[in-house]
């Protein structure tokens, strides 16, 4: 059975989609079979990978199309179930179901044995889809920029995990993003993060414009600039 991971923090603009694409593409390059699932109506995963999906997550959640028929191949070993603005219309319908928090799990369950990893890219707020993602996922990767508001959002995520999962142990990795070692605040906040969460904190992803350039060109960082700091980190 594959591992299911939610890429989540309750704040926008901290690198969740970039983390999802980069970790997923990196695992695929190492020979794993990977599925990325976008639960954000902005649909940034498809844009970041430069693909145009025929069907989206809405098709399986609302129209009942089997999830396997909503997959868009993105790269060798890397597939995608995309999202777009139609996903906004799914929320009221899902909310009416008595088992609304398991809608995503029920839709994606048949795919779990088919992949080594399923990574769910989550929005930056406490939404129904984020709760669905937490119910579905066995593990959470939490990107966080090295700034006070983002670190505070990480604490809120811990509280939410305690409600949904009964504890915060589901967070397997905290990924510091946009780290600038030249800034004293970045160095000090990273030290606080490491002291608080110990070995769950990954080595930081340094500020690197190539990461944002890659997604704007519909390429992974390993395709766009494999020798960049972003690719190495």
DRENPA-3360 file (N, C-alpha, C; in nm, 2 decimals, always signed):
BEGIN
1 = XXXXXXXX = +0.08/-0.12/+0.00/+0.00/+0.00/+0.00/+0.09/+0.12/+0.00 ~ +0.04/+0.22/-0.07/+0.12/+0.35/-0.08/+0.10/+0.43/+0.04 ~ +0.19/+0.53/+0.06/+0.18/+0.63/+0.17/+0.10/+0.75/+0.11 ~ +0.01/+0.80/+0.20/-0.07/+0.92/+0.16/-0.02/+1.03/+0.25 ~ +0.01/+1.14/+0.18/+0.07/+1.26/+0.26/-0.01/+1.38/+0.22 ~ -0.04/+1.46/+0.31/-0.10/+1.60/+0.29/+0.01/+1.70/+0.31 ~ +0.02/+1.79/+0.21/+0.12/+1.90/+0.22/+0.04/+2.02/+0.26 ~ +0.06/+2.06/+0.39/-0.04/+2.15/+0.45/+0.02/+2.24/+0.55;
9 = XXXXXXXX = -0.02/+2.37/+0.55/-0.01/+2.46/+0.66/-0.12/+2.56/+0.64 ~ -0.17/+2.62/+0.75/-0.29/+2.70/+0.74/-0.25/+2.85/+0.71 ~ -0.17/+2.86/+0.60/-0.13/+2.99/+0.55/-0.09/+2.98/+0.41 ~ -0.13/+3.08/+0.33/-0.09/+3.08/+0.19/+0.05/+3.14/+0.16 ~ +0.10/+3.12/+0.04/+0.22/+3.18/+0.00/+0.35/+3.13/+0.07 ~ +0.35/+3.01/+0.11/+0.46/+2.96/+0.19/+0.53/+2.84/+0.12 ~ +0.49/+2.81/-0.01/+0.56/+2.71/-0.08/+0.50/+2.57/-0.08 ~ +0.37/+2.56/-0.05/+0.31/+2.43/-0.05/+0.31/+2.36/-0.18;
17 = XXXXXXXX = +0.26/+2.43/-0.28/+0.26/+2.37/-0.42/+0.39/+2.34/-0.47 ~ +0.49/+2.43/-0.45/+0.63/+2.41/-0.49/+0.68/+2.29/-0.42 ~ +0.65/+2.27/-0.30/+0.70/+2.15/-0.22/+0.63/+2.03/-0.28 ~ +0.50/+2.03/-0.30/+0.43/+1.92/-0.36/+0.49/+1.87/-0.49 ~ +0.51/+1.97/-0.58/+0.57/+1.93/-0.71/+0.71/+1.88/-0.70 ~ +0.79/+1.95/-0.62/+0.93/+1.92/-0.61/+0.96/+1.78/-0.54 ~ +0.88/+1.76/-0.43/+0.90/+1.63/-0.36/+0.84/+1.52/-0.45 ~ +0.73/+1.54/-0.51/+0.67/+1.44/-0.60/+0.76/+1.40/-0.72;
25 = XXXXXXXX = +0.81/+1.51/-0.79/+0.89/+1.48/-0.90/+1.02/+1.42/-0.86 ~ +1.08/+1.46/-0.74/+1.20/+1.40/-0.70/+1.18/+1.25/-0.66 ~ +1.07/+1.22/-0.60/+1.04/+1.07/-0.57/+1.03/+0.99/-0.70 ~ +0.96/+1.05/-0.80/+0.94/+0.99/-0.93/+1.08/+0.97/-1.00 ~ +1.17/+1.06/-0.99/+1.30/+1.05/-1.05/+1.38/+0.94/-0.98 ~ +1.35/+0.91/-0.86/+1.42/+0.80/-0.79/+1.35/+0.67/-0.81 ~ +1.25/+0.66/-0.90/+1.18/+0.54/-0.94/+1.05/+0.50/-0.87 ~ +1.00/+0.60/-0.78/+0.87/+0.57/-0.72/+0.76/+0.61/-0.81;
33 = XXXXXXXX = +0.64/+0.54/-0.79/+0.52/+0.58/-0.86/+0.45/+0.68/-0.77 ~ +0.42/+0.80/-0.83/+0.36/+0.91/-0.75/+0.24/+0.97/-0.81 ~ +0.14/+1.00/-0.73/+0.02/+1.07/-0.77/+0.01/+1.20/-0.69 ~ -0.01/+1.31/-0.76/-0.03/+1.44/-0.69/-0.18/+1.47/-0.71 ~ -0.24/+1.52/-0.60/-0.38/+1.55/-0.60/-0.39/+1.70/-0.55 ~ -0.46/+1.78/-0.63/-0.48/+1.92/-0.60/-0.62/+1.94/-0.54 ~ -0.63/+1.99/-0.42/-0.76/+2.02/-0.36/-0.78/+2.17/-0.35 ~ -0.71/+2.25/-0.42/-0.72/+2.40/-0.42/-0.78/+2.44/-0.55;
41 = XXXXXXXX = -0.89/+2.52/-0.54/-0.96/+2.56/-0.67/-0.88/+2.65/-0.76 ~ -0.77/+2.70/-0.71/-0.68/+2.78/-0.79/-0.61/+2.70/-0.90 ~ -0.60/+2.56/-0.88/-0.55/+2.47/-0.98/-0.40/+2.49/-1.01 ~ -0.32/+2.53/-0.91/-0.18/+2.56/-0.94/-0.10/+2.44/-0.98 ~ -0.14/+2.32/-0.94/-0.05/+2.21/-0.97/-0.04/+2.18/-1.12 ~ -0.16/+2.19/-1.19/-0.16/+2.17/-1.33/-0.07/+2.27/-1.40 ~ -0.08/+2.40/-1.35/+0.00/+2.51/-1.41/+0.14/+2.48/-1.39 ~ +0.18/+2.44/-1.27/+0.32/+2.42/-1.23/+0.38/+2.31/-1.32;
49 = XXXXXXXX = +0.30/+2.21/-1.35/+0.35/+2.10/-1.43/+0.33/+2.11/-1.58 ~ +0.26/+2.22/-1.62/+0.25/+2.25/-1.76/+0.15/+2.15/-1.83 ~ +0.05/+2.10/-1.76/-0.04/+2.01/-1.82/-0.18/+2.07/-1.83 ~ -0.27/+2.01/-1.92/-0.41/+2.06/-1.93/-0.50/+1.93/-1.91 ~ -0.55/+1.92/-1.79/-0.63/+1.80/-1.76/-0.77/+1.80/-1.83 ~ -0.81/+1.68/-1.86/-0.94/+1.67/-1.92/-1.05/+1.66/-1.82 ~ -1.02/+1.60/-1.71/-1.11/+1.59/-1.59/-1.04/+1.63/-1.47 ~ -1.11/+1.67/-1.37/-1.05/+1.72/-1.24/-1.11/+1.65/-1.12;
57 = XXXXXXXX = -1.07/+1.69/-1.00/-1.11/+1.63/-0.88/-1.27/+1.64/-0.87 ~ -1.32/+1.75/-0.92/-1.47/+1.77/-0.91/-1.54/+1.65/-0.98 ~ -1.48/+1.60/-1.09/-1.55/+1.49/-1.16/-1.57/+1.37/-1.08 ~ -1.47/+1.34/-0.99/-1.49/+1.22/-0.91/-1.57/+1.24/-0.78 ~ -1.55/+1.36/-0.72/-1.62/+1.39/-0.60/-1.77/+1.41/-0.62 ~ -1.81/+1.48/-0.73/-1.95/+1.52/-0.75/-2.01/+1.44/-0.86 ~ -1.95/+1.42/-0.97/-2.01/+1.35/-1.08/-2.00/+1.20/-1.07 ~ -1.92/+1.15/-0.98/-1.91/+1.01/-0.96/-1.82/+0.93/-1.06;
65 = XXXXXXXX = -1.74/+1.01/-1.13/-1.64/+0.94/-1.23/-1.54/+0.87/-1.14 ~ -1.50/+0.75/-1.18/-1.39/+0.68/-1.10/-1.27/+0.77/-1.10 ~ -1.20/+0.77/-0.99/-1.08/+0.86/-0.98/-0.97/+0.82/-1.08 ~ -0.97/+0.69/-1.12/-0.87/+0.65/-1.21/-0.89/+0.71/-1.35 ~ -1.01/+0.75/-1.38/-1.04/+0.82/-1.51/-1.02/+0.97/-1.50 ~ -0.98/+1.02/-1.39/-0.95/+1.16/-1.37/-0.81/+1.19/-1.36 ~ -0.72/+1.09/-1.39/-0.58/+1.11/-1.38/-0.52/+1.16/-1.51 ~ -0.43/+1.26/-1.49/-0.36/+1.32/-1.60/-0.21/+1.28/-1.59;
73 = XXXXXXXX = -0.16/+1.20/-1.68/-0.01/+1.18/-1.67/+0.07/+1.31/-1.69 ~ +0.16/+1.33/-1.60/+0.24/+1.45/-1.60/+0.39/+1.43/-1.64 ~ +0.45/+1.33/-1.59/+0.58/+1.29/-1.62/+0.60/+1.14/-1.60 ~ +0.71/+1.08/-1.64/+0.73/+0.94/-1.61/+0.72/+0.92/-1.46 ~ +0.63/+0.83/-1.42/+0.61/+0.79/-1.28/+0.54/+0.90/-1.20 ~ +0.49/+1.00/-1.26/+0.43/+1.11/-1.19/+0.29/+1.15/-1.26 ~ +0.18/+1.12/-1.18/+0.05/+1.15/-1.23/-0.02/+1.26/-1.15 ~ -0.13/+1.31/-1.20/-0.19/+1.43/-1.14/-0.34/+1.41/-1.15;
81 = XXXXXXXX = -0.41/+1.44/-1.03/-0.55/+1.47/-1.04/-0.56/+1.61/-1.00 ~ -0.60/+1.69/-1.11/-0.60/+1.84/-1.10/-0.72/+1.89/-1.04 ~ -0.72/+2.02/-1.01/-0.84/+2.10/-0.96/-0.85/+2.22/-1.05 ~ -0.97/+2.28/-1.04/-0.99/+2.41/-1.10/-1.10/+2.48/-1.03 ~ -1.15/+2.59/-1.08/-1.25/+2.67/-1.01/-1.38/+2.60/-0.99 ~ -1.41/+2.49/-1.06/-1.53/+2.42/-1.04/-1.54/+2.35/-0.90 ~ -1.42/+2.34/-0.84/-1.41/+2.28/-0.71/-1.48/+2.36/-0.61 ~ -1.49/+2.49/-0.63/-1.57/+2.58/-0.54/-1.72/+2.53/-0.53;
89 = XXXXXXXX = -1.77/+2.49/-0.64/-1.91/+2.44/-0.64/-1.93/+2.31/-0.57 ~ -1.82/+2.24/-0.54/-1.83/+2.11/-0.48/-1.85/+2.12/-0.33 ~ -1.81/+2.23/-0.27/-1.81/+2.24/-0.12/-1.95/+2.23/-0.07 ~ -2.05/+2.31/-0.12/-2.19/+2.30/-0.07/-2.25/+2.16/-0.08 ~ -2.22/+2.09/-0.19/-2.27/+1.96/-0.21/-2.21/+1.86/-0.11 ~ -2.08/+1.87/-0.09/-2.01/+1.77/+0.00/-2.06/+1.80/+0.14 ~ -2.08/+1.93/+0.18/-2.12/+1.96/+0.32/-2.25/+1.90/+0.36 ~ -2.34/+1.86/+0.26/-2.47/+1.80/+0.29/-2.46/+1.66/+0.32;
97 = XXXXXXXX = -2.35/+1.59/+0.29/-2.33/+1.45/+0.32/-2.30/+1.42/+0.46 ~ -2.36/+1.32/+0.52/-2.33/+1.29/+0.66/-2.19/+1.25/+0.68 ~ -2.12/+1.19/+0.58/-1.98/+1.15/+0.59/-1.89/+1.25/+0.51 ~ -1.92/+1.38/+0.51/-1.86/+1.47/+0.43/-1.71/+1.47/+0.45 ~ -1.66/+1.44/+0.57/-1.51/+1.45/+0.60/-1.44/+1.33/+0.53 ~ -1.51/+1.23/+0.48/-1.45/+1.12/+0.42/-1.46/+1.12/+0.27 ~ -1.52/+1.22/+0.21/-1.55/+1.23/+0.07/-1.42/+1.20/-0.02 ~ -1.31/+1.27/+0.02/-1.19/+1.25/-0.05/-1.13/+1.11/-0.04;
105 = XXXXXXXX = -1.13/+1.06/+0.08/-1.08/+0.93/+0.11/-1.16/+0.82/+0.03 ~ -1.29/+0.83/+0.03/-1.37/+0.74/-0.05/-1.35/+0.74/-0.20 ~ -1.32/+0.86/-0.25/-1.30/+0.88/-0.39/-1.16/+0.82/-0.43 ~ -1.06/+0.84/-0.34/-0.92/+0.81/-0.38/-0.88/+0.67/-0.33 ~ -0.96/+0.61/-0.24/-0.92/+0.48/-0.18/-0.87/+0.38/-0.29 ~ -0.95/+0.36/-0.40/-0.90/+0.26/-0.50/-0.76/+0.29/-0.56 ~ -0.71/+0.41/-0.55/-0.58/+0.44/-0.61/-0.47/+0.41/-0.51 ~ -0.49/+0.40/-0.39/-0.39/+0.39/-0.29/-0.30/+0.27/-0.32;
113 = XXXXXXXX = -0.35/+0.15/-0.35/-0.26/+0.04/-0.38/-0.18/+0.05/-0.51 ~ -0.21/+0.15/-0.59/-0.15/+0.16/-0.72/-0.03/+0.25/-0.72 ~ +0.00/+0.33/-0.61/+0.11/+0.42/-0.61/+0.19/+0.40/-0.48 ~ +0.32/+0.43/-0.49/+0.41/+0.43/-0.38/+0.37/+0.55/-0.29 ~ +0.34/+0.67/-0.35/+0.31/+0.79/-0.27/+0.20/+0.86/-0.34 ~ +0.10/+0.91/-0.26/+0.00/+1.00/-0.30/+0.02/+1.13/-0.22 ~ +0.05/+1.24/-0.29/+0.07/+1.37/-0.22/-0.05/+1.46/-0.25 ~ -0.11/+1.52/-0.15/-0.23/+1.60/-0.16/-0.19/+1.75/-0.13;
121 = XXXXXXXX = -0.20/+1.83/-0.23/-0.16/+1.97/-0.21/-0.29/+2.04/-0.16 ~ -0.27/+2.11/-0.04/-0.39/+2.17/+0.03/-0.38/+2.32/+0.02 ~ -0.50/+2.38/+0.04/-0.51/+2.52/+0.04/-0.46/+2.58/+0.17 ~ -0.45/+2.71/+0.18/-0.39/+2.78/+0.29/-0.49/+2.83/+0.40 ~ -0.60/+2.75/+0.42/-0.70/+2.79/+0.52/-0.76/+2.67/+0.57 ~ -0.84/+2.69/+0.68/-0.90/+2.57/+0.75/-1.03/+2.55/+0.67 ~ -1.03/+2.46/+0.57/-1.15/+2.44/+0.49/-1.19/+2.29/+0.50 ~ -1.31/+2.27/+0.44/-1.36/+2.13/+0.44/-1.26/+2.04/+0.36;
129 = XXXXXXXX = -1.20/+2.09/+0.26/-1.11/+2.00/+0.18/-0.99/+1.97/+0.26 ~ -0.94/+2.07/+0.34/-0.82/+2.04/+0.43/-0.86/+1.93/+0.53 ~ -0.97/+1.94/+0.59/-1.01/+1.83/+0.68/-1.02/+1.70/+0.61 ~ -1.08/+1.70/+0.49/-1.08/+1.58/+0.41/-0.94/+1.52/+0.39 ~ -0.85/+1.61/+0.36/-0.71/+1.57/+0.33/-0.65/+1.51/+0.45 ~ -0.68/+1.57/+0.57/-0.62/+1.51/+0.70/-0.68/+1.38/+0.73 ~ -0.81/+1.36/+0.70/-0.87/+1.23/+0.72/-0.81/+1.12/+0.63 ~ -0.78/+1.16/+0.51/-0.73/+1.07/+0.41/-0.58/+1.04/+0.43;
137 = XXXXXXXX = -0.50/+1.13/+0.47/-0.36/+1.12/+0.48/-0.31/+1.04/+0.60 ~ -0.21/+0.96/+0.58/-0.14/+0.90/+0.69/-0.03/+0.98/+0.75 ~ +0.02/+1.08/+0.67/+0.13/+1.16/+0.72/+0.10/+1.31/+0.67 ~ +0.16/+1.40/+0.73/+0.16/+1.54/+0.69/+0.30/+1.60/+0.68 ~ +0.32/+1.67/+0.57/+0.44/+1.75/+0.55/+0.40/+1.89/+0.56 ~ +0.46/+1.97/+0.65/+0.42/+2.10/+0.67/+0.53/+2.20/+0.63 ~ +0.52/+2.26/+0.51/+0.61/+2.37/+0.48/+0.58/+2.49/+0.56 ~ +0.68/+2.57/+0.59/+0.66/+2.69/+0.67/+0.78/+2.79/+0.63;
145 = XXXXXXXX = +0.74/+2.91/+0.60/+0.84/+3.01/+0.58/+0.90/+3.05/+0.72 ~ +1.02/+3.10/+0.72/+1.08/+3.14/+0.85/+1.04/+3.28/+0.88 ~ +0.92/+3.30/+0.92/+0.86/+3.42/+0.97/+0.76/+3.40/+1.07 ~ +0.73/+3.49/+1.16/+0.64/+3.47/+1.28/+0.50/+3.42/+1.24 ~ +0.44/+3.48/+1.14/+0.30/+3.44/+1.11/+0.29/+3.30/+1.06 ~ +0.39/+3.26/+0.98/+0.38/+3.12/+0.93/+0.41/+3.02/+1.04 ~ +0.50/+3.05/+1.13/+0.53/+2.96/+1.24/+0.41/+2.95/+1.33 ~ +0.34/+3.06/+1.35/+0.21/+3.06/+1.43/+0.11/+2.97/+1.36;
153 = XXXXXXXX = +0.10/+2.98/+1.23/+0.01/+2.89/+1.15/+0.04/+2.75/+1.17 ~ +0.17/+2.72/+1.19/+0.21/+2.58/+1.21/+0.15/+2.53/+1.35 ~ +0.15/+2.62/+1.45/+0.09/+2.58/+1.58/-0.06/+2.56/+1.57 ~ -0.13/+2.64/+1.48/-0.27/+2.62/+1.46/-0.29/+2.48/+1.39 ~ -0.20/+2.45/+1.30/-0.22/+2.32/+1.24/-0.20/+2.20/+1.34 ~ -0.11/+2.22/+1.43/-0.10/+2.12/+1.54/-0.23/+2.10/+1.61 ~ -0.29/+2.21/+1.65/-0.42/+2.20/+1.72/-0.53/+2.13/+1.63 ~ -0.53/+2.17/+1.50/-0.63/+2.10/+1.42/-0.60/+1.95/+1.40;
161 = XXXXXXXX = -0.48/+1.92/+1.39/-0.44/+1.77/+1.39/-0.49/+1.70/+1.51 ~ -0.47/+1.76/+1.63/-0.52/+1.70/+1.75/-0.67/+1.68/+1.75 ~ -0.74/+1.77/+1.69/-0.89/+1.75/+1.67/-0.92/+1.63/+1.58 ~ -0.86/+1.63/+1.46/-0.89/+1.54/+1.36/-0.83/+1.40/+1.38 ~ -0.70/+1.40/+1.42/-0.62/+1.28/+1.43/-0.60/+1.23/+1.57 ~ -0.63/+1.32/+1.67/-0.61/+1.28/+1.81/-0.47/+1.31/+1.85 ~ -0.39/+1.38/+1.78/-0.25/+1.42/+1.81/-0.18/+1.48/+1.70 ~ -0.06/+1.53/+1.72/+0.02/+1.60/+1.62/+0.13/+1.51/+1.56;
169 = XXXXXXXX = +0.13/+1.38/+1.60/+0.24/+1.30/+1.55/+0.23/+1.27/+1.41 ~ +0.11/+1.30/+1.34/+0.10/+1.28/+1.20/+0.19/+1.37/+1.12 ~ +0.24/+1.48/+1.18/+0.33/+1.56/+1.11/+0.47/+1.49/+1.11 ~ +0.51/+1.44/+1.00/+0.64/+1.37/+0.99/+0.75/+1.46/+0.96 ~ +0.72/+1.57/+0.89/+0.83/+1.66/+0.84/+0.78/+1.80/+0.84 ~ +0.86/+1.89/+0.89/+0.84/+2.04/+0.88/+0.95/+2.09/+0.79 ~ +0.91/+2.16/+0.68/+1.00/+2.20/+0.58/+1.01/+2.35/+0.58 ~ +1.12/+2.41/+0.64/+1.14/+2.55/+0.63/+1.17/+2.59/+0.49;
177 = XXXXXXXX = +1.09/+2.69/+0.44/+1.11/+2.74/+0.30/+1.15/+2.88/+0.30 ~ +1.20/+2.92/+0.18/+1.24/+3.06/+0.16/+1.33/+3.11/+0.26 ~ +1.42/+3.03/+0.30/+1.52/+3.06/+0.41/+1.63/+3.15/+0.36 ~ +1.66/+3.25/+0.43/+1.77/+3.34/+0.39/+1.87/+3.35/+0.50 ~ +1.98/+3.28/+0.50/+2.08/+3.28/+0.61/+2.14/+3.41/+0.63 ~ +2.13/+3.51/+0.54/+2.18/+3.64/+0.56/+2.10/+3.73/+0.66 ~ +1.98/+3.68/+0.68/+1.89/+3.76/+0.77/+1.89/+3.70/+0.91 ~ +1.92/+3.79/+1.01/+1.93/+3.74/+1.15/+1.80/+3.68/+1.20;
185 = XXXXXXXX = +1.68/+3.74/+1.16/+1.56/+3.69/+1.20/+1.54/+3.54/+1.15 ~ +1.58/+3.52/+1.02/+1.56/+3.38/+0.97/+1.64/+3.28/+1.05 ~ +1.77/+3.32/+1.08/+1.85/+3.23/+1.16/+1.80/+3.20/+1.30 ~ +1.75/+3.31/+1.36/+1.70/+3.29/+1.50/+1.57/+3.21/+1.50 ~ +1.48/+3.24/+1.40/+1.35/+3.17/+1.40/+1.37/+3.02/+1.36 ~ +1.47/+2.99/+1.27/+1.50/+2.85/+1.24/+1.55/+2.78/+1.36 ~ +1.63/+2.84/+1.45/+1.68/+2.78/+1.57/+1.56/+2.75/+1.66 ~ +1.47/+2.85/+1.67/+1.35/+2.82/+1.76/+1.27/+2.71/+1.71;
193 = XXXXXXXX = +1.25/+2.70/+1.58/+1.18/+2.59/+1.52/+1.24/+2.46/+1.54 ~ +1.38/+2.45/+1.53/+1.45/+2.33/+1.55/+1.45/+2.29/+1.70 ~ +1.45/+2.39/+1.79/+1.45/+2.36/+1.93/+1.31/+2.30/+1.97 ~ +1.20/+2.36/+1.91/+1.07/+2.32/+1.94/+1.03/+2.18/+1.89 ~ +1.07/+2.16/+1.76/+1.02/+2.04/+1.69/+1.13/+1.94/+1.66 ~ +1.25/+1.96/+1.70/+1.36/+1.87/+1.70/+1.38/+1.81/+1.56 ~ +1.39/+1.67/+1.55/+1.43/+1.61/+1.43/+1.32/+1.61/+1.32 ~ +1.20/+1.66/+1.35/+1.10/+1.67/+1.25/+1.12/+1.79/+1.16;
201 = XXXXXXXX = +1.22/+1.88/+1.19/+1.25/+1.99/+1.10/+1.35/+1.95/+1.00 ~ +1.32/+1.96/+0.87/+1.41/+1.93/+0.76/+1.51/+2.04/+0.75 ~ +1.62/+2.01/+0.68/+1.72/+2.12/+0.64/+1.64/+2.22/+0.56 ~ +1.67/+2.35/+0.58/+1.59/+2.45/+0.51/+1.60/+2.46/+0.36 ~ +1.50/+2.50/+0.29/+1.50/+2.53/+0.15/+1.54/+2.68/+0.14 ~ +1.65/+2.71/+0.08/+1.69/+2.85/+0.07/+1.62/+2.93/-0.03 ~ +1.61/+3.06/-0.01/+1.55/+3.14/-0.11/+1.62/+3.12/-0.25 ~ +1.54/+3.09/-0.35/+1.60/+3.07/-0.48/+1.49/+3.10/-0.59;
209 = XXXXXXXX = +1.52/+3.21/-0.66/+1.42/+3.25/-0.76/+1.40/+3.15/-0.87 ~ +1.49/+3.05/-0.89/+1.47/+2.95/-0.99/+1.35/+2.86/-0.96 ~ +1.32/+2.85/-0.83/+1.20/+2.77/-0.80/+1.07/+2.83/-0.85 ~ +1.06/+2.96/-0.83/+0.94/+3.02/-0.88/+0.94/+3.03/-1.03 ~ +1.05/+3.05/-1.09/+1.06/+3.06/-1.23/+1.02/+2.92/-1.30 ~ +1.06/+2.81/-1.23/+1.03/+2.68/-1.29/+0.88/+2.66/-1.30 ~ +0.81/+2.69/-1.19/+0.67/+2.67/-1.19/+0.60/+2.76/-1.30 ~ +0.65/+2.88/-1.32/+0.59/+2.97/-1.41/+0.61/+2.92/-1.56;
217 = XXXXXXXX = +0.71/+2.84/-1.58/+0.74/+2.78/-1.71/+0.68/+2.64/-1.72 ~ +0.60/+2.59/-1.62/+0.54/+2.46/-1.63/+0.64/+2.35/-1.62 ~ +0.76/+2.37/-1.55/+0.86/+2.27/-1.54/+0.89/+2.24/-1.39 ~ +0.94/+2.12/-1.36/+0.99/+2.10/-1.23/+1.13/+2.16/-1.22 ~ +1.18/+2.18/-1.10/+1.31/+2.25/-1.08/+1.42/+2.16/-1.13 ~ +1.40/+2.03/-1.14/+1.50/+1.93/-1.19/+1.51/+1.94/-1.34 ~ +1.40/+1.99/-1.41/+1.40/+2.01/-1.55/+1.46/+2.15/-1.58 ~ +1.42/+2.25/-1.50/+1.44/+2.39/-1.53/+1.59/+2.42/-1.50;
225 = XXXXXXXX = +1.63/+2.38/-1.38/+1.77/+2.42/-1.34/+1.82/+2.31/-1.24 ~ +1.86/+2.20/-1.28/+1.89/+2.09/-1.18/+2.02/+2.12/-1.10 ~ +2.09/+2.22/-1.13/+2.21/+2.26/-1.05/+2.18/+2.37/-0.96 ~ +2.06/+2.42/-0.95/+2.03/+2.54/-0.87/+2.03/+2.50/-0.72 ~ +2.03/+2.60/-0.63/+2.01/+2.57/-0.49/+1.88/+2.51/-0.46 ~ +1.78/+2.55/-0.53/+1.64/+2.50/-0.51/+1.64/+2.35/-0.54 ~ +1.70/+2.31/-0.65/+1.70/+2.16/-0.68/+1.78/+2.08/-0.58 ~ +1.89/+2.14/-0.54/+1.98/+2.07/-0.44/+1.91/+2.05/-0.30;
233 = X = +1.85/+2.17/-0.26/+1.78/+2.16/-0.13/+1.66/+2.07/-0.13;
% end
